[in-house]
Amino acid sequence: MFNPGRKNVACAAIYLVAWFLSSDASAHTLHRSHADLKVEKDAVHAQLDIHPGDLDETMRSRFDADRSGNITYDEIQAQKKQLAALSLSGFRVFRNDLPCPPELKNTKTSPASKTLRLYILFKCPPGEHLRVDMPLLERMSSKHAHFLTIKDGQHFIATTLSQKNRTWETPDTKTHLKQAWNFFVLGFEHILVGYDHLLFLLALLLVSTRFTGLLVVITAFTLAHSITLALAYFKLVELPAQIVEASIALSIVYVAIENCLVQEPQKRWLMTFILGLVHGLGFAGVLHEVNLPSTSRSLSLAAFNLGVEAGQILVVLAVLPLLWWLQKKAPQNTTLSTAQRKQNAFNLGYRLFIFGAITMLCWQFHSATGIALLLLVPMLFILHFKLGFRNGVRIGGSLLIAALGLFWFIERLFLSA
């Protein structure tokens, strides 16, 4: 007969897996859109990418024909003209405070990303001062970010618009630091929605027993993905995105299975460095979407990488203290004195406080990541309570991670369009 305790563990495991599969874990989902502007003497050429699924609930219902709560690719195709008109009216360009009349040249749709791309010609009077206003952001999700790049001759500027800051205009002073901050935030957000990268990191943490060993492993991963991030962005190394994404998923499976089969993995830093090279190619993909400003490209690239590192460090700080506490926790049948129980409760309490604070910070950037972290805690405690640290947390957790990695590998290599 199936053990009721193991049944609870299985149900919790199935729920956590279902959450990851239902939260677009394979897609690095960010609330974002893009616009690339090329400025000429009497015109501005714009390429505007809009994600209709990120419209606010009221506006989204106008295009959600089947009332499913999501705007499908077929619905985008069927209502392309209406969506184009809405986008065109919500993106404005001014030169010397005079409006530049827009002319829609072409539209395209993407079944993979479910986005609408508009090619627009803004006819502008001569002048130096340019202003971009995006009132459409008022009808988007409150967390929506619009990445705007402007190429004016030899100058290249990248910035981010949002509901709170929907306007950009030609700066009077250098904007390198502001651009760098925008790319830092982009890197931070990217790692928080990169569930495959986070699960790879979690698989590494499950067998980390010493801080020095973990520091070497994390450093190797950081160096590796920093190298290939730069090489891939500058197109010194190029691989098909499908192969890169599938390889990332396979790296998760490898590490998770090694956790189950090898008591003390040897030279894990070397294996992590090799696999980190693959993850760096994945990080480069988002930079190809938004472009880097040519005037401060190195600074922006470094800022993006630092944002990725900041996100990774936060996750490590949230999860690692809990894992170490569970690893050192006395067995259930051990008799503890009152002082020991108080000390145990204090040790757990401040770890949960740190975890909760970091989870709330992650929630502000991406709510799905915050929810996933909240689900992780009861999952770890259930596995530990029923099966112990090695069998439950390390092996059980690794098997769950391996299952998700295998699912993503099959999906990306064989099922993606």
Beta strands, then each sheet from edge to edge (+ up, - down):
strand 1: 32-39
strand 2: 43-50
strand 3: 92-95
strand 4: 98-99
strand 5: 102-110
strand 6: 115-123
strand 7: 130-133
strand 8: 145-152
strand 9: 155-161
strand 10: 167-169
sheet 1: 5+ 6- 2+ 1- 8- 9+
sheet 2: 4+ 3- 7+ 10-
end
